[in-house]
Amino acid sequence: MKKVVKFGGSSLASSEQFKKVGAIIRADHDRRYVVPSAPGKRFSDDTKVTDMLYACYDAAEKGEDFSAQFEAIKERYNDIIKGLKLDLSLEEDYAVIEKNMKEHAGADYAASRGEYLNGKIMAAYLGYEFVDPAEVIMFDEDGDFMPLRTNKLMAKKLANLENAVIPGFFGAYINDGKIKTFSRGGSDITGSIVARAVEADLYENWTDVSGFLVTDPRVVENPKSVDIITYRELRELSYMGASVLHEDAIFPVRVAGIPINIKNTNRPSDKGTLIVAATSQKSENIITGIAGVKNFIAVDITKDMMNSEVGFCRKVLSAFEDNGVSIEHMPSGIDTMTVIVKQDAFQPKEQMILSAIQRSVKPDSIEIETDLALIAVVGRSMRAVAGISAKIFTSLANANVNVKMLDQGSSELNVIIGVNNKDFEAAIKAIYNAFVK
């Protein structure tokens, strides 16, 4: 069996956490390829190393003295090395990084050094080969990830390496080798890329929670965890704010049919959550998860007989497209059409969009509702159970939450509910209590 293991920043924040990670890896010889993040917070008021690097580079770019900030970063790594009692010096790496910051190598370069240095330490600690992602993870000239090229390079590089450490979060532009990062949390993507390249049997993603929770623990106290979830369910929940796994990390392993196991570094014996392409196992509670995001706007367009007007929807959507605003949802009726968009994206372009709609379709009226929250109720078992929407409405009515929108896709995998921002937490609690035993 062949496993790729990725460890998040909280799992590698200190030498004590490193030791836990080392014990996990050494406990299973199948854990052959390791993807580390940069050190996270050691305690609640601490600062993540990635944030320290961004701040350091910001000072460098402004021509300010960043020596004290850089020394603090070095101290974080040196403390880990000392705690692990490693015969390792990163002084040459520090000198190169400091020089490149002074020469304005870019914010992506600066941020990526968090994973790079942690990868160096991890490789030395485990006795594994170190692989620089800048040599095997490629982005094109526009900054778009190149999956096929990357898979070919990564597979070739790792083919003859029994064990390796590949830092997460970054790669390089194919044309000039300049460092390019994924979005924050992108180490999850690197782990998925490595798993696909080596044709792993399992991709273990180690974090500080024991799997995927039904909903946000900041909203519902001690929510239940999920034993098994499909890629499609996770994709829906990740898009709507669930943050255990970076949403783009699903695709490389999904293509290869590789399951992901979300595990807890601090409680390694916990089962965790298995993420799979498909399963015959039913959800214990009908729904798999509840997630949501605040601050949307609903643009309600009304016109008699719009359903018989060919091209009506296309013309409306063109007004948003031409102004660079993406559509989130579009529930509609015979004479009404509602377009849901993110508030911060819509408001700067508001009048241009509304004028374009007025010119192109001449609606009877346009109404705008602000400060909406969207909540997704997701579950593969929902399609086999009658009355899901009724149960949601009843739970929200009992909690005195007014439903502004209800949208259910044809797949019956999820239901999207729109409520006022102020009712967001109450709505999630009400739905959780209605469906989770």
N, C-alpha and C positions, 0 to 999 in steps of 0.2 A: 504494500500500500504506500502511496505517496501523498504527503500533506504539505500544504503551504499554510504558514501561520503568520498572521499580522497582529501586532500589538499596538494599541493606542497610546497616546501621550500619558494618560494617567497610569498606565501599566509600566511606564519607563521613566517616571518622574524623579526617581532617586535610586541609589545603589540597592536599597532594600527591595524596591520594586523589581529592579533588574534581577536580583537573586530569585525572586518568585518566578519570573519569566524563564530564567535559566533552568530552574527545577522542572517547570512544565515541559520545556523543549526536551530536556534530557530524559524525561520519564517515558518518552515515546520516540523511538528511533525513526518512525515514519515522518516525523516533523522535520523535514529536510531543508526547507526553504523559508527564511524568516524575513518579514517585512516590518521594520520598526518605524514608528513615528518619532517626532521630536519630543523631548521631555515636556510633560504637561505640568499641572499644578501639584505641588507637594502638600498644600493645605489650602483652605478656602480663599485666603487673601493673597495667595501666591500669584505669580505671573507666568504664563506659558512661555517657553523659550521662543516659539515662533513670534509671539507678540513683542518680545524683547528685541528680536532681530529686526522686525519691521520698524520699531522705534529707533533702533540704532542706525538703520539705513536712512531713515528720514532725516536724522541729524546730520549724517554724512553728506546727504544730497544738498542740504542747506549750507554746507560748509562749516558746520558747528563742530566743536570738539566732542567726539563720541567715545573717547578713551575709557571713561568711567563706566559707560553702558556696556562697552565691549568686554571690559574686565569682569563685569558681573556675569556675562554670558560664559566666559571662560571658566569662571569659578563654578558655575553649575556643572559643567562637564568634568572639571578636575575633581570635584567632590565625588562624582559617580566613579571615576577611575580609582580614586583613593579608597573609596568604600569597597570596591571590588578587588582591591589589592592587585591591580593589573600593572604589568611592566609595559606601559604604553605612554607615549608622549604625543600630544596633538599640537605641539608648538609650531611646527612647520605649517600645518593646516591653518592655525590661527593667523599666522603671518600672511599667508596667501589671502585669506578671507578679508583681513583688515585692509590689505593693499587694494583688493578689488572693490571694497566698499568706498575707499577714498577716490577710486577711479570711476565711481558711479556705474558699477556693473549691472545694476538693476535691482528692483525690489524683489523680483522673483528669485534672483540669484541669492540675495541675502536671506530670504525666508527659507530657501531650500537647504541652507547649511545646517539648519536644526536637525533634519533627518540625516543629512550626510554625516555629521559628526557622531550622532547617536549610532548610526550604522557601523562606523569605524569601531566604536567601543563594543558594540554587540558582536561583531565579527571576531575581535580579539578575545572577548570573554568566552565565546563558544568554540573558538578555534575553527571557524568557518571561513570560506572565501568571501571577500568583499567584492561586490559588483556595483559599479557606478551606474545609476539609472540614465545618466546623460549619454551613455554609450548604447543604450538598448531601448529607451522609450522615446519615440519620435513625434514631433509636431511639425506640421507643414508651415510654409511661410506666413500663413494667416493665423497661426496659433491653434489650428484645429488638430486634435489628436489623430494619429495615423495608426489605426488598430492592426491592419494587415502587416505593414512594415515592422511595427513594433513586435508583433507576435513572431515574425520570422527571426528578427535579431535576438529577441529574448530566448527563444527556443534554442537557437544555435549556441548562444553564450552559456546556457545552463546545461546543455546536453551532456557535457563531460564533467560536470561538477556534482559530486555526491551531496554536498551541502553548501549553502550560500546564504549571505545576507544581502538583501537588495533594499536600500532605503526607500521609503514611500514618498509620495507627494509631488515628485518632479521628474522631468526628462529634459530634452533639449530640442531646439529647432534643427531640422534636418539640413538646412542650407548653411548655417553658420555656427552651430554648436552652442549657441547662447541658451542659458538655462530658462526653462519654462515650467511653471508649476500648474498643477490642477487647482481647482477651487479648494477652499479650506475643507479639511476632512478627506482630502484626496489620497491619503495613504491607503484607504479602503480600495480605491481604484487600482493602485499599484498591486496590491495583494491579489486582486481578481485577474489582472493582466498576467502575473506570474503563474497563477494557478492554471490559466488557460494554456500558457506556453509550455509548461512541463506536463500537461495532461494529468493534473492532480486528481486523486480520488476524492479529496475533500479540501475545502478552503476553510480554515478556522480563523475567525475574526475575534480576537480577545480584547475585551474592554472592561469597564467597571460595573457592568450590570449583568445579571444572570439570564441573558436572553432578551428577546423582544417582548416588551410589556404591552398589554392591551391598550393602554392609553398613557398619557403623560403623568408621571408621579407628582409633578408640581401642581396638577389639577385634582387628581384623585389619589388619595392616600393609599399606598401599598397596593397598586393595581396588580392583577394576576399576570403571570408571564404566559407566553404562547409556546407550546411544544414544537409545533411545525407550521410553517407558513409557505405559501407559494411565491415565486418570483413576482407574479402579477399582483398579488395582494400587497407585497412589500413595496412594489413600485408605486401603487396607489397611495399607500400610507406615507411613504417617504416624500412624495410630491406635496402632500398636505401637511408636512411639518414634522413627522416622526423622524428622529435623528440618530437612531442607533447605527445605521449604516448609510454611507453616502449613496444617494440614489443612482448615480452613474456607475457604481461598483457592481451593479447587478448584471449589466450587459455582457461583459467578457465571459463570465462563468455560465451565464444563461445560454450563450451560443454553444458552449462546450458541454452543457448538461452537467456541470459540476455543482454539487450541493455546498451550501455555506452553513457553518455552525457558529452561531454567536455564543461566546463563552465569557465567563467572569474570571479574570486573572486572580482576584482575591478569594474566589471560591471555585477552584478548578474542578472539584468533584460534582458541581451542579450540572445538570443535563444541558441547560442552555436551550437555544432555539435552532431548529434545523430549517433552512430555507431551500426549497426544492422546486423543480420544474412542475411537477404534478404529484398528487398523492391521493390515495383512496381513503385516507384517514379524515374523519369529520372533525370540525371544530367542536370543542367541548361546549362552547356557549353560543353556537350559531354564528356569531360574529367573531372575526379574528382581531380586529383592532378599530380604534377610534382616534382620529387625528384631525387637526384643524389649523387654520391660519386666519388672522384678523386683517382688517383694512382692505376691503374690496369695495367696488362701486358697481351698482346695477343701473344700466342704461335701458329704460323701458321705452320701446318704440311701438306706437299704436297707429294702425291704419286699416280702415274697413276694406275687406276683400284682399288683404295683402297676400293671402294664400294662393290667389289666382294670378298674381302679378309675377310673371317670369323674371327671374334674376334679382328679386327683391333682397333676399338674404345676401347674395354676393355683393350687391351694391353697398349695403350697410357695412358688411365686414371689410370692404375695400377702404372705407373711411378710416377704420382702425389700422389696417395694414399700411396704408400710405403714410400714416403718422407714426409708424414704428411701435404700435401698442398691440401686444399679443392678447388673444382671447382666452379666458379661463373656462367659462361655461356659457351655454347658449340655450336655455329653456325657452320654448315658444308655444304659442297657441294659434288659433285660426287668424285672429286679427291683432295679435301681439307678439312681440319678439323682445327678449331680454338678453342683453350682452353683459356678462360679468367680466370685469377687468380689475387689475390691481390699482388701488387708489393713487399710489405715488407715481405710477406710469401714466395714468389718464389725466390727472389734473393739470399738468403743464401744457398738455395738448388739447385740453377740453374744448375750447371754442372752435378750434380748427376742425376737430372731429364732428362736433355737432353741426357746424355749418355745412360740412361735406355731406352728412346724412340728410340734412334739410334739402340741399340742392339735388341730390341724386334720387331720393325716393319720395320727397314731399309728404312726410307723415302727418297724420292728424294731430299727433302730440308726441312730445318726448319728455319723459320724466326721469329724474336722477335721484337715486337713493344712495347715500354715503354710509360709511362706518359699518359695513357688513362683515361678518365672519362666516367663513365656509367650514363646515365640518363634514368629514367623510366617515361613513360607517361602512366598513369593508369586511367581507367574509365569503369564502367559496361555498359555504353551506347555505347561504341566504336564498339562493335560487330554488332550493328544494322545500322552503318553508313559506307558507302563506301568511299574509298579514304583517310583514316586516314594517312597511311604511306606516300602517295603522298603529303598530306598537310604538314606533318612534314618535308619531304625533301625540299619542296619549301620554307618553312619558314627559314630553316637552310641555304639554298643556297642564299637566299636574304640577310642573315646576314653574308655571306662569311665564313660559318662554314663548314668544310670538314667532312663528315660522314665516320667514320672508320668501323662501324659495325651496323647492324640492325638485331634485333632478336625479333620475335613475337611468343608468345606461342600459342598453339592450342586453349586455352580458349578465346583468343582475348580480354583478360582483360587488358593486358599491352603490350607496345612496349618498348624495350630496345635499346637505341641508344648509340653508342660509339663515342666519339670525343676526340680531344687532350685536355689535362688539361687546356691549355691556352684559349681554346674556351668554357670552361664549363659555365661561367656566361652568355656569349653572347648567347649560345645555349638555356639555360633555358628561358631567356628573349624572344627570338625569338618564341619559342614554346608557351609560355604563351600568347604573343600578338596575335598569330595565332588562338588560340582556345578560349580564355576567352573574353567574351563580355565586 
